[in-house]
Amino acid sequence: MIIAPKNYASSQLCSCCGYKNVQVKSLALREWKCPSCQTVHDRNQNEALNLLQLAN
């Protein structure tokens, strides 16, 4: 079992390129587009992908 660090920004990081989007801190924002690679993310799916990458 791996526990993510308390300050790990799993929903703010682009799971494709790693760009950190601090505007995603708002829980009302459910979908966002990465300004770096233009990938459109669902907040929850992106968070899950980042946590999977952390575990590997």
PDBQT receptor file of N, H, CA, C and O in Angstrom, charges set to zero:
ATOM      1  N   MET A   1       0.844  -1.169   0.000  1.00  0.00    +0.000 N 
ATOM      2  CA  MET A   1       0.000   0.000   0.000  1.00  0.00    +0.000 C 
ATOM      3  C   MET A   1       0.895   1.241   0.000  1.00  0.00    +0.000 C 
ATOM      4  O   MET A   1       1.902   1.298   0.706  1.00  0.00    +0.000 OA
ATOM      5  N   ILE A   2       0.509   2.225  -0.803  1.00  0.00    +0.000 N 
ATOM      6  H   ILE A   2      -0.309   2.179  -1.376  1.00  0.00    +0.000 HD
ATOM      7  CA  ILE A   2       1.228   3.493  -0.868  1.00  0.00    +0.000 C 
ATOM      8  C   ILE A   2       0.274   4.600  -0.454  1.00  0.00    +0.000 C 
ATOM      9  O   ILE A   2      -0.863   4.657  -0.924  1.00  0.00    +0.000 OA
ATOM     10  N   ILE A   3       0.731   5.468   0.416  1.00  0.00    +0.000 N 
ATOM     11  H   ILE A   3       1.654   5.422   0.798  1.00  0.00    +0.000 HD
ATOM     12  CA  ILE A   3      -0.068   6.607   0.856  1.00  0.00    +0.000 C 
ATOM     13  C   ILE A   3       0.511   7.855   0.222  1.00  0.00    +0.000 C 
ATOM     14  O   ILE A   3       1.695   8.152   0.379  1.00  0.00    +0.000 OA
ATOM     15  N   ALA A   4      -0.333   8.588  -0.500  1.00  0.00    +0.000 N 
ATOM     16  H   ALA A   4      -1.295   8.347  -0.628  1.00  0.00    +0.000 HD
ATOM     17  CA  ALA A   4       0.111   9.825  -1.136  1.00  0.00    +0.000 C 
ATOM     18  C   ALA A   4       0.419  10.870  -0.073  1.00  0.00    +0.000 C 
ATOM     19  O   ALA A   4      -0.274  10.946   0.942  1.00  0.00    +0.000 OA
ATOM     20  N   PRO A   5       1.449  11.674  -0.295  1.00  0.00    +0.000 N 
ATOM     21  CA  PRO A   5       1.742  12.747   0.656  1.00  0.00    +0.000 C 
ATOM     22  C   PRO A   5       0.538  13.675   0.824  1.00  0.00    +0.000 C 
ATOM     23  O   PRO A   5      -0.237  13.878  -0.110  1.00  0.00    +0.000 OA
ATOM     24  N   LYS A   6       0.397  14.223   2.000  1.00  0.00    +0.000 N 
ATOM     25  H   LYS A   6       1.027  14.059   2.759  1.00  0.00    +0.000 HD
ATOM     26  CA  LYS A   6      -0.743  15.078   2.315  1.00  0.00    +0.000 C 
ATOM     27  C   LYS A   6      -0.857  16.272   1.366  1.00  0.00    +0.000 C 
ATOM     28  O   LYS A   6      -1.961  16.716   1.053  1.00  0.00    +0.000 OA
ATOM     29  N   ASN A   7       0.269  16.783   0.917  1.00  0.00    +0.000 N 
ATOM     30  H   ASN A   7       1.166  16.422   1.172  1.00  0.00    +0.000 HD
ATOM     31  CA  ASN A   7       0.275  17.960   0.054  1.00  0.00    +0.000 C 
ATOM     32  C   ASN A   7       0.363  17.617  -1.437  1.00  0.00    +0.000 C 
ATOM     33  O   ASN A   7       0.625  18.501  -2.253  1.00  0.00    +0.000 OA
ATOM     34  N   TYR A   8       0.150  16.353  -1.803  1.00  0.00    +0.000 N 
ATOM     35  H   TYR A   8      -0.062  15.635  -1.140  1.00  0.00    +0.000 HD
ATOM     36  CA  TYR A   8       0.211  15.935  -3.206  1.00  0.00    +0.000 C 
ATOM     37  C   TYR A   8      -0.992  16.501  -3.959  1.00  0.00    +0.000 C 
ATOM     38  O   TYR A   8      -2.138  16.227  -3.602  1.00  0.00    +0.000 OA
ATOM     39  N   ALA A   9      -0.732  17.280  -4.987  1.00  0.00    +0.000 N 
ATOM     40  H   ALA A   9       0.199  17.503  -5.277  1.00  0.00    +0.000 HD
ATOM     41  CA  ALA A   9      -1.785  17.996  -5.731  1.00  0.00    +0.000 C 
ATOM     42  C   ALA A   9      -2.350  17.115  -6.846  1.00  0.00    +0.000 C 
ATOM     43  O   ALA A   9      -2.254  17.472  -8.020  1.00  0.00    +0.000 OA
ATOM     44  N   SER A  10      -2.931  15.982  -6.498  1.00  0.00    +0.000 N 
ATOM     45  H   SER A  10      -3.009  15.692  -5.545  1.00  0.00    +0.000 HD
ATOM     46  CA  SER A  10      -3.347  14.991  -7.499  1.00  0.00    +0.000 C 
ATOM     47  C   SER A  10      -4.383  15.486  -8.494  1.00  0.00    +0.000 C 
ATOM     48  O   SER A  10      -4.369  15.056  -9.647  1.00  0.00    +0.000 OA
ATOM     49  N   SER A  11      -5.276  16.373  -8.088  1.00  0.00    +0.000 N 
ATOM     50  H   SER A  11      -5.287  16.722  -7.151  1.00  0.00    +0.000 HD
ATOM     51  CA  SER A  11      -6.287  16.870  -9.027  1.00  0.00    +0.000 C 
ATOM     52  C   SER A  11      -5.807  18.089  -9.805  1.00  0.00    +0.000 C 
ATOM     53  O   SER A  11      -6.416  18.464 -10.807  1.00  0.00    +0.000 OA
ATOM     54  N   GLN A  12      -4.715  18.713  -9.349  1.00  0.00    +0.000 N 
ATOM     55  H   GLN A  12      -4.220  18.408  -8.536  1.00  0.00    +0.000 HD
ATOM     56  CA  GLN A  12      -4.205  19.914 -10.007  1.00  0.00    +0.000 C 
ATOM     57  C   GLN A  12      -3.141  19.612 -11.058  1.00  0.00    +0.000 C 
ATOM     58  O   GLN A  12      -2.845  20.463 -11.896  1.00  0.00    +0.000 OA
ATOM     59  N   LEU A  13      -2.567  18.418 -11.027  1.00  0.00    +0.000 N 
ATOM     60  H   LEU A  13      -2.807  17.726 -10.346  1.00  0.00    +0.000 HD
ATOM     61  CA  LEU A  13      -1.511  18.066 -11.962  1.00  0.00    +0.000 C 
ATOM     62  C   LEU A  13      -2.094  17.456 -13.229  1.00  0.00    +0.000 C 
ATOM     63  O   LEU A  13      -2.981  16.605 -13.164  1.00  0.00    +0.000 OA
ATOM     64  N   CYS A  14      -1.595  17.891 -14.376  1.00  0.00    +0.000 N 
ATOM     65  H   CYS A  14      -0.875  18.582 -14.428  1.00  0.00    +0.000 HD
ATOM     66  CA  CYS A  14      -2.006  17.280 -15.641  1.00  0.00    +0.000 C 
ATOM     67  C   CYS A  14      -1.399  15.885 -15.689  1.00  0.00    +0.000 C 
ATOM     68  O   CYS A  14      -0.183  15.739 -15.563  1.00  0.00    +0.000 OA
ATOM     69  N   SER A  15      -2.213  14.872 -15.866  1.00  0.00    +0.000 N 
ATOM     70  H   SER A  15      -3.201  14.991 -15.968  1.00  0.00    +0.000 HD
ATOM     71  CA  SER A  15      -1.723  13.497 -15.894  1.00  0.00    +0.000 C 
ATOM     72  C   SER A  15      -0.961  13.184 -17.180  1.00  0.00    +0.000 C 
ATOM     73  O   SER A  15      -0.322  12.136 -17.281  1.00  0.00    +0.000 OA
ATOM     74  N   CYS A  16      -1.023  14.082 -18.160  1.00  0.00    +0.000 N 
ATOM     75  H   CYS A  16      -1.542  14.933 -18.077  1.00  0.00    +0.000 HD
ATOM     76  CA  CYS A  16      -0.300  13.881 -19.421  1.00  0.00    +0.000 C 
ATOM     77  C   CYS A  16       1.088  14.514 -19.402  1.00  0.00    +0.000 C 
ATOM     78  O   CYS A  16       2.070  13.866 -19.765  1.00  0.00    +0.000 OA
ATOM     79  N   CYS A  17       1.174  15.778 -18.977  1.00  0.00    +0.000 N 
ATOM     80  H   CYS A  17       0.377  16.304 -18.682  1.00  0.00    +0.000 HD
ATOM     81  CA  CYS A  17       2.456  16.487 -19.060  1.00  0.00    +0.000 C 
ATOM     82  C   CYS A  17       3.013  16.926 -17.713  1.00  0.00    +0.000 C 
ATOM     83  O   CYS A  17       4.166  17.352 -17.641  1.00  0.00    +0.000 OA
ATOM     84  N   GLY A  18       2.220  16.832 -16.633  1.00  0.00    +0.000 N 
ATOM     85  H   GLY A  18       1.284  16.486 -16.691  1.00  0.00    +0.000 HD
ATOM     86  CA  GLY A  18       2.700  17.191 -15.310  1.00  0.00    +0.000 C 
ATOM     87  C   GLY A  18       2.527  18.650 -14.922  1.00  0.00    +0.000 C 
ATOM     88  O   GLY A  18       2.926  19.048 -13.827  1.00  0.00    +0.000 OA
ATOM     89  N   TYR A  19       1.938  19.454 -15.801  1.00  0.00    +0.000 N 
ATOM     90  H   TYR A  19       1.614  19.130 -16.690  1.00  0.00    +0.000 HD
ATOM     91  CA  TYR A  19       1.712  20.873 -15.495  1.00  0.00    +0.000 C 
ATOM     92  C   TYR A  19       0.826  21.004 -14.262  1.00  0.00    +0.000 C 
ATOM     93  O   TYR A  19      -0.173  20.296 -14.142  1.00  0.00    +0.000 OA
ATOM     94  N   LYS A  20       1.185  21.911 -13.338  1.00  0.00    +0.000 N 
ATOM     95  H   LYS A  20       1.996  22.486 -13.436  1.00  0.00    +0.000 HD
ATOM     96  CA  LYS A  20       0.379  22.129 -12.135  1.00  0.00    +0.000 C 
ATOM     97  C   LYS A  20      -0.512  23.349 -12.341  1.00  0.00    +0.000 C 
ATOM     98  O   LYS A  20      -0.019  24.466 -12.501  1.00  0.00    +0.000 OA
ATOM     99  N   ASN A  21      -1.814  23.132 -12.336  1.00  0.00    +0.000 N 
ATOM    100  H   ASN A  21      -2.215  22.225 -12.207  1.00  0.00    +0.000 HD
ATOM    101  CA  ASN A  21      -2.796  24.196 -12.541  1.00  0.00    +0.000 C 
ATOM    102  C   ASN A  21      -3.413  24.546 -11.195  1.00  0.00    +0.000 C 
ATOM    103  O   ASN A  21      -4.293  23.834 -10.710  1.00  0.00    +0.000 OA
ATOM    104  N   VAL A  22      -2.958  25.637 -10.589  1.00  0.00    +0.000 N 
ATOM    105  H   VAL A  22      -2.243  26.215 -10.982  1.00  0.00    +0.000 HD
ATOM    106  CA  VAL A  22      -3.439  26.019  -9.260  1.00  0.00    +0.000 C 
ATOM    107  C   VAL A  22      -4.892  26.495  -9.283  1.00  0.00    +0.000 C 
ATOM    108  O   VAL A  22      -5.527  26.564  -8.231  1.00  0.00    +0.000 OA
ATOM    109  N   GLN A  23      -5.427  26.822 -10.448  1.00  0.00    +0.000 N 
ATOM    110  H   GLN A  23      -4.911  26.767 -11.303  1.00  0.00    +0.000 HD
ATOM    111  CA  GLN A  23      -6.818  27.250 -10.555  1.00  0.00    +0.000 C 
ATOM    112  C   GLN A  23      -7.785  26.107 -10.303  1.00  0.00    +0.000 C 
ATOM    113  O   GLN A  23      -8.971  26.346 -10.077  1.00  0.00    +0.000 OA
ATOM    114  N   VAL A  24      -7.312  24.888 -10.337  1.00  0.00    +0.000 N 
ATOM    115  H   VAL A  24      -6.348  24.694 -10.521  1.00  0.00    +0.000 HD
ATOM    116  CA  VAL A  24      -8.170  23.717 -10.161  1.00  0.00    +0.000 C 
ATOM    117  C   VAL A  24      -8.463  23.454  -8.678  1.00  0.00    +0.000 C 
ATOM    118  O   VAL A  24      -9.191  22.514  -8.359  1.00  0.00    +0.000 OA
ATOM    119  N   LYS A  25      -7.920  24.253  -7.781  1.00  0.00    +0.000 N 
ATOM    120  H   LYS A  25      -7.328  25.016  -8.040  1.00  0.00    +0.000 HD
ATOM    121  CA  LYS A  25      -8.189  24.079  -6.351  1.00  0.00    +0.000 C 
ATOM    122  C   LYS A  25      -9.674  24.192  -6.033  1.00  0.00    +0.000 C 
ATOM    123  O   LYS A  25     -10.150  23.587  -5.073  1.00  0.00    +0.000 OA
ATOM    124  N   SER A  26     -10.401  24.955  -6.824  1.00  0.00    +0.000 N 
ATOM    125  H   SER A  26     -10.015  25.446  -7.604  1.00  0.00    +0.000 HD
ATOM    126  CA  SER A  26     -11.839  25.118  -6.605  1.00  0.00    +0.000 C 
ATOM    127  C   SER A  26     -12.555  23.801  -6.875  1.00  0.00    +0.000 C 
ATOM    128  O   SER A  26     -12.470  23.261  -7.978  1.00  0.00    +0.000 OA
ATOM    129  N   LEU A  27     -13.258  23.286  -5.875  1.00  0.00    +0.000 N 
ATOM    130  H   LEU A  27     -13.327  23.726  -4.979  1.00  0.00    +0.000 HD
ATOM    131  CA  LEU A  27     -13.986  22.024  -6.043  1.00  0.00    +0.000 C 
ATOM    132  C   LEU A  27     -15.151  22.147  -7.025  1.00  0.00    +0.000 C 
ATOM    133  O   LEU A  27     -15.648  21.139  -7.527  1.00  0.00    +0.000 OA
ATOM    134  N   ALA A  28     -15.587  23.375  -7.298  1.00  0.00    +0.000 N 
ATOM    135  H   ALA A  28     -15.183  24.194  -6.890  1.00  0.00    +0.000 HD
ATOM    136  CA  ALA A  28     -16.683  23.596  -8.245  1.00  0.00    +0.000 C 
ATOM    137  C   ALA A  28     -16.231  23.335  -9.677  1.00  0.00    +0.000 C 
ATOM    138  O   ALA A  28     -17.059  23.073 -10.550  1.00  0.00    +0.000 OA
ATOM    139  N   LEU A  29     -14.940  23.403  -9.923  1.00  0.00    +0.000 N 
ATOM    140  H   LEU A  29     -14.267  23.616  -9.214  1.00  0.00    +0.000 HD
ATOM    141  CA  LEU A  29     -14.390  23.174 -11.262  1.00  0.00    +0.000 C 
ATOM    142  C   LEU A  29     -14.277  21.676 -11.496  1.00  0.00    +0.000 C 
ATOM    143  O   LEU A  29     -13.402  21.030 -10.918  1.00  0.00    +0.000 OA
ATOM    144  N   ARG A  30     -15.133  21.115 -12.321  1.00  0.00    +0.000 N 
ATOM    145  H   ARG A  30     -15.844  21.639 -12.790  1.00  0.00    +0.000 HD
ATOM    146  CA  ARG A  30     -15.181  19.667 -12.542  1.00  0.00    +0.000 C 
ATOM    147  C   ARG A  30     -14.390  19.223 -13.758  1.00  0.00    +0.000 C 
ATOM    148  O   ARG A  30     -14.020  18.054 -13.862  1.00  0.00    +0.000 OA
ATOM    149  N   GLU A  31     -14.127  20.136 -14.677  1.00  0.00    +0.000 N 
ATOM    150  H   GLU A  31     -14.428  21.085 -14.593  1.00  0.00    +0.000 HD
ATOM    151  CA  GLU A  31     -13.404  19.815 -15.901  1.00  0.00    +0.000 C 
ATOM    152  C   GLU A  31     -12.461  20.970 -16.197  1.00  0.00    +0.000 C 
ATOM    153  O   GLU A  31     -12.819  22.130 -15.990  1.00  0.00    +0.000 OA
ATOM    154  N   TRP A  32     -11.268  20.671 -16.675  1.00  0.00    +0.000 N 
ATOM    155  H   TRP A  32     -10.977  19.729 -16.844  1.00  0.00    +0.000 HD
ATOM    156  CA  TRP A  32     -10.328  21.732 -17.009  1.00  0.00    +0.000 C 
ATOM    157  C   TRP A  32      -9.435  21.329 -18.170  1.00  0.00    +0.000 C 
ATOM    158  O   TRP A  32      -9.223  20.147 -18.439  1.00  0.00    +0.000 OA
ATOM    159  N   LYS A  33      -8.925  22.336 -18.843  1.00  0.00    +0.000 N 
ATOM    160  H   LYS A  33      -9.098  23.296 -18.624  1.00  0.00    +0.000 HD
ATOM    161  CA  LYS A  33      -8.042  22.139 -19.994  1.00  0.00    +0.000 C 
ATOM    162  C   LYS A  33      -6.633  22.571 -19.599  1.00  0.00    +0.000 C 
ATOM    163  O   LYS A  33      -6.434  23.682 -19.107  1.00  0.00    +0.000 OA
ATOM    164  N   CYS A  34      -5.676  21.709 -19.811  1.00  0.00    +0.000 N 
ATOM    165  H   CYS A  34      -5.837  20.806 -20.211  1.00  0.00    +0.000 HD
ATOM    166  CA  CYS A  34      -4.301  22.012 -19.468  1.00  0.00    +0.000 C 
ATOM    167  C   CYS A  34      -3.770  23.110 -20.401  1.00  0.00    +0.000 C 
ATOM    168  O   CYS A  34      -3.803  22.953 -21.621  1.00  0.00    +0.000 OA
ATOM    169  N   PRO A  35      -3.284  24.211 -19.834  1.00  0.00    +0.000 N 
ATOM    170  CA  PRO A  35      -2.760  25.284 -20.680  1.00  0.00    +0.000 C 
ATOM    171  C   PRO A  35      -1.444  24.915 -21.361  1.00  0.00    +0.000 C 
ATOM    172  O   PRO A  35      -1.033  25.579 -22.313  1.00  0.00    +0.000 OA
ATOM    173  N   SER A  36      -0.786  23.872 -20.885  1.00  0.00    +0.000 N 
ATOM    174  H   SER A  36      -1.119  23.333 -20.111  1.00  0.00    +0.000 HD
ATOM    175  CA  SER A  36       0.487  23.470 -21.465  1.00  0.00    +0.000 C 
ATOM    176  C   SER A  36       0.327  22.518 -22.656  1.00  0.00    +0.000 C 
ATOM    177  O   SER A  36       0.911  22.747 -23.716  1.00  0.00    +0.000 OA
ATOM    178  N   CYS A  37      -0.471  21.441 -22.483  1.00  0.00    +0.000 N 
ATOM    179  H   CYS A  37      -0.945  21.255 -21.623  1.00  0.00    +0.000 HD
ATOM    180  CA  CYS A  37      -0.594  20.442 -23.556  1.00  0.00    +0.000 C 
ATOM    181  C   CYS A  37      -1.991  20.382 -24.182  1.00  0.00    +0.000 C 
ATOM    182  O   CYS A  37      -2.224  19.611 -25.112  1.00  0.00    +0.000 OA
ATOM    183  N   GLN A  38      -2.917  21.197 -23.670  1.00  0.00    +0.000 N 
ATOM    184  H   GLN A  38      -2.727  21.824 -22.914  1.00  0.00    +0.000 HD
ATOM    185  CA  GLN A  38      -4.278  21.326 -24.201  1.00  0.00    +0.000 C 
ATOM    186  C   GLN A  38      -5.171  20.101 -23.965  1.00  0.00    +0.000 C 
ATOM    187  O   GLN A  38      -6.241  20.006 -24.567  1.00  0.00    +0.000 OA
ATOM    188  N   THR A  39      -4.762  19.170 -23.110  1.00  0.00    +0.000 N 
ATOM    189  H   THR A  39      -3.893  19.248 -22.621  1.00  0.00    +0.000 HD
ATOM    190  CA  THR A  39      -5.589  18.013 -22.792  1.00  0.00    +0.000 C 
ATOM    191  C   THR A  39      -6.749  18.448 -21.893  1.00  0.00    +0.000 C 
ATOM    192  O   THR A  39      -6.554  19.212 -20.947  1.00  0.00    +0.000 OA
ATOM    193  N   VAL A  40      -7.946  17.964 -22.189  1.00  0.00    +0.000 N 
ATOM    194  H   VAL A  40      -8.105  17.343 -22.957  1.00  0.00    +0.000 HD
ATOM    195  CA  VAL A  40      -9.122  18.267 -21.362  1.00  0.00    +0.000 C 
ATOM    196  C   VAL A  40      -9.269  17.150 -20.331  1.00  0.00    +0.000 C 
ATOM    197  O   VAL A  40      -9.262  15.967 -20.673  1.00  0.00    +0.000 OA
ATOM    198  N   HIS A  41      -9.403  17.544 -19.069  1.00  0.00    +0.000 N 
ATOM    199  H   HIS A  41      -9.408  18.505 -18.792  1.00  0.00    +0.000 HD
ATOM    200  CA  HIS A  41      -9.459  16.584 -17.969  1.00  0.00    +0.000 C 
ATOM    201  C   HIS A  41     -10.770  16.672 -17.212  1.00  0.00    +0.000 C 
ATOM    202  O   HIS A  41     -11.266  17.765 -16.941  1.00  0.00    +0.000 OA
ATOM    203  N   ASP A  42     -11.329  15.522 -16.872  1.00  0.00    +0.000 N 
ATOM    204  H   ASP A  42     -10.925  14.634 -17.092  1.00  0.00    +0.000 HD
ATOM    205  CA  ASP A  42     -12.344  15.425 -15.836  1.00  0.00    +0.000 C 
ATOM    206  C   ASP A  42     -11.555  15.401 -14.527  1.00  0.00    +0.000 C 
ATOM    207  O   ASP A  42     -10.594  14.643 -14.396  1.00  0.00    +0.000 OA
ATOM    208  N   ARG A  43     -11.949  16.211 -13.579  1.00  0.00    +0.000 N 
ATOM    209  H   ARG A  43     -12.730  16.826 -13.685  1.00  0.00    +0.000 HD
ATOM    210  CA  ARG A  43     -11.192  16.363 -12.331  1.00  0.00    +0.000 C 
ATOM    211  C   ARG A  43     -10.931  15.015 -11.640  1.00  0.00    +0.000 C 
ATOM    212  O   ARG A  43      -9.800  14.736 -11.242  1.00  0.00    +0.000 OA
ATOM    213  N   ASN A  44     -11.958  14.187 -11.497  1.00  0.00    +0.000 N 
ATOM    214  H   ASN A  44     -12.877  14.413 -11.820  1.00  0.00    +0.000 HD
ATOM    215  CA  ASN A  44     -11.821  12.923 -10.765  1.00  0.00    +0.000 C 
ATOM    216  C   ASN A  44     -10.996  11.893 -11.534  1.00  0.00    +0.000 C 
ATOM    217  O   ASN A  44     -10.183  11.182 -10.942  1.00  0.00    +0.000 OA
ATOM    218  N   GLN A  45     -11.202  11.809 -12.838  1.00  0.00    +0.000 N 
ATOM    219  H   GLN A  45     -11.862  12.386 -13.318  1.00  0.00    +0.000 HD
ATOM    220  CA  GLN A  45     -10.427  10.858 -13.640  1.00  0.00    +0.000 C 
ATOM    221  C   GLN A  45      -8.953  11.243 -13.659  1.00  0.00    +0.000 C 
ATOM    222  O   GLN A  45      -8.079  10.383 -13.559  1.00  0.00    +0.000 OA
ATOM    223  N   ASN A  46      -8.684  12.533 -13.787  1.00  0.00    +0.000 N 
ATOM    224  H   ASN A  46      -9.394  13.232 -13.868  1.00  0.00    +0.000 HD
ATOM    225  CA  ASN A  46      -7.309  13.008 -13.790  1.00  0.00    +0.000 C 
ATOM    226  C   ASN A  46      -6.631  12.709 -12.453  1.00  0.00    +0.000 C 
ATOM    227  O   ASN A  46      -5.477  12.282 -12.409  1.00  0.00    +0.000 OA
ATOM    228  N   GLU A  47      -7.365  12.939 -11.369  1.00  0.00    +0.000 N 
ATOM    229  H   GLU A  47      -8.302  13.286 -11.405  1.00  0.00    +0.000 HD
ATOM    230  CA  GLU A  47      -6.824  12.665 -10.038  1.00  0.00    +0.000 C 
ATOM    231  C   GLU A  47      -6.482  11.179  -9.898  1.00  0.00    +0.000 C 
ATOM    232  O   GLU A  47      -5.426  10.829  -9.372  1.00  0.00    +0.000 OA
ATOM    233  N   ALA A  48      -7.369  10.316 -10.365  1.00  0.00    +0.000 N 
ATOM    234  H   ALA A  48      -8.227  10.599 -10.792  1.00  0.00    +0.000 HD
ATOM    235  CA  ALA A  48      -7.135   8.872 -10.290  1.00  0.00    +0.000 C 
ATOM    236  C   ALA A  48      -5.907   8.467 -11.103  1.00  0.00    +0.000 C 
ATOM    237  O   ALA A  48      -5.112   7.643 -10.653  1.00  0.00    +0.000 OA
ATOM    238  N   LEU A  49      -5.748   9.035 -12.285  1.00  0.00    +0.000 N 
ATOM    239  H   LEU A  49      -6.394   9.705 -12.651  1.00  0.00    +0.000 HD
ATOM    240  CA  LEU A  49      -4.579   8.730 -13.116  1.00  0.00    +0.000 C 
ATOM    241  C   LEU A  49      -3.285   9.176 -12.433  1.00  0.00    +0.000 C 
ATOM    242  O   LEU A  49      -2.279   8.468 -12.481  1.00  0.00    +0.000 OA
ATOM    243  N   ASN A  50      -3.311  10.339 -11.805  1.00  0.00    +0.000 N 
ATOM    244  H   ASN A  50      -4.128  10.915 -11.767  1.00  0.00    +0.000 HD
ATOM    245  CA  ASN A  50      -2.124  10.823 -11.100  1.00  0.00    +0.000 C 
ATOM    246  C   ASN A  50      -1.770   9.933  -9.910  1.00  0.00    +0.000 C 
ATOM    247  O   ASN A  50      -0.594   9.684  -9.648  1.00  0.00    +0.000 OA
ATOM    248  N   LEU A  51      -2.777   9.460  -9.198  1.00  0.00    +0.000 N 
ATOM    249  H   LEU A  51      -3.733   9.662  -9.411  1.00  0.00    +0.000 HD
ATOM    250  CA  LEU A  51      -2.503   8.563  -8.058  1.00  0.00    +0.000 C 
ATOM    251  C   LEU A  51      -1.973   7.213  -8.529  1.00  0.00    +0.000 C 
ATOM    252  O   LEU A  51      -1.124   6.615  -7.868  1.00  0.00    +0.000 OA
ATOM    253  N   LEU A  52      -2.469   6.730  -9.665  1.00  0.00    +0.000 N 
ATOM    254  H   LEU A  52      -3.159   7.216 -10.202  1.00  0.00    +0.000 HD
ATOM    255  CA  LEU A  52      -1.926   5.482 -10.232  1.00  0.00    +0.000 C 
ATOM    256  C   LEU A  52      -0.461   5.662 -10.634  1.00  0.00    +0.000 C 
ATOM    257  O   LEU A  52       0.365   4.783 -10.388  1.00  0.00    +0.000 OA
ATOM    258  N   GLN A  53      -0.144   6.794 -11.246  1.00  0.00    +0.000 N 
ATOM    259  H   GLN A  53      -0.815   7.508 -11.445  1.00  0.00    +0.000 HD
ATOM    260  CA  GLN A  53       1.232   7.067 -11.646  1.00  0.00    +0.000 C 
ATOM    261  C   GLN A  53       2.144   7.171 -10.416  1.00  0.00    +0.000 C 
ATOM    262  O   GLN A  53       3.292   6.730 -10.459  1.00  0.00    +0.000 OA
ATOM    263  N   LEU A  54       1.648   7.740  -9.346  1.00  0.00    +0.000 N 
ATOM    264  H   LEU A  54       0.715   8.099  -9.311  1.00  0.00    +0.000 HD
ATOM    265  CA  LEU A  54       2.420   7.851  -8.111  1.00  0.00    +0.000 C 
ATOM    266  C   LEU A  54       2.741   6.466  -7.548  1.00  0.00    +0.000 C 
ATOM    267  O   LEU A  54       3.824   6.243  -7.008  1.00  0.00    +0.000 OA
ATOM    268  N   ALA A  55       1.805   5.555  -7.678  1.00  0.00    +0.000 N 
ATOM    269  H   ALA A  55       0.925   5.737  -8.117  1.00  0.00    +0.000 HD
ATOM    270  CA  ALA A  55       1.980   4.200  -7.135  1.00  0.00    +0.000 C 
ATOM    271  C   ALA A  55       2.955   3.363  -7.954  1.00  0.00    +0.000 C 
ATOM    272  O   ALA A  55       3.506   2.383  -7.451  1.00  0.00    +0.000 OA
ATOM    273  N   ASN A  56       3.170   3.740  -9.206  1.00  0.00    +0.000 N 
ATOM    274  H   ASN A  56       2.722   4.536  -9.614  1.00  0.00    +0.000 HD
ATOM    275  CA  ASN A  56       4.068   2.946 -10.066  1.00  0.00    +0.000 C 
ATOM    276  C   ASN A  56       5.450   3.449 -10.039  1.00  0.00    +0.000 C 
ATOM    277  O   ASN A  56       6.323   2.894 -10.705  1.00  0.00    +0.000 OA
TER     278      ASN A  56
